[in-house]
Amino acid sequence: MTNPKRTQGKGLAAKARKAAPKVKAARLAKSGMTTRLKGHLTVNMKRAQARRDARQQQARGTT
């Protein structure tokens, strides 16, 4: 007969091993968020600058 205290930790270790790839994947997805957000911000800034430039050109009367 086996001691239940000895086998108890084995299930936890197995669960931890299964969870490790999920944690890593979540970490990678989270780190990619900053890159994707920066991409959106730069695009928004470029569009805003293009709108300002277009308004300025209209005010000058050039196309």
URJOWO-V934803 format. One record per residue. N is the residue number from 0. RES is the residue in one letter. PSI is psi in whole degrees, 0 to 359 (999 if undefined). D_CENTER is the distance of its C-alpha to the mean C-alpha in whole Angstrom. Layout:
BEGIN
N,RES,PSI,D_CENTER + N,RES,PSI,D_CENTER
END
This chain:
BEGIN
0,M,136,49 + 1,T,154,46 + 2,N,123,45 + 3,P,334,42 + 4,K,329,41 + 5,R,325,40 + 6,T,346,38 + 7,Q,318,36 + 8,G,335,34 + 9,K,321,33 + 10,G,323,32 + 11,L,321,29 + 12,A,320,28 + 13,A,319,28 + 14,K,322,25 + 15,A,320,24 + 16,R,321,24 + 17,K,327,22 + 18,A,336,19 + 19,A,312,18 + 20,P,326,17 + 21,K,320,15 + 22,V,316,14 + 23,K,318,13 + 24,A,320,11 + 25,A,321,9 + 26,R,318,8 + 27,L,319,7 + 28,A,321,5 + 29,K,321,4 + 30,S,327,5 + 31,G,338,4 + 32,M,317,2 + 33,T,320,5 + 34,T,315,7 + 35,R,321,7 + 36,L,320,8 + 37,K,322,10 + 38,G,317,12 + 39,H,320,12 + 40,L,316,14 + 41,T,323,16 + 42,V,317,17 + 43,N,321,18 + 44,M,320,20 + 45,K,319,22 + 46,R,317,23 + 47,A,318,24 + 48,Q,322,26 + 49,A,321,28 + 50,R,318,29 + 51,R,317,30 + 52,D,319,32 + 53,A,317,33 + 54,R,320,35 + 55,Q,320,36 + 56,Q,322,38 + 57,Q,321,39 + 58,A,326,41 + 59,R,338,43 + 60,G,11,44 + 61,T,158,42 + 62,T,999,40
END
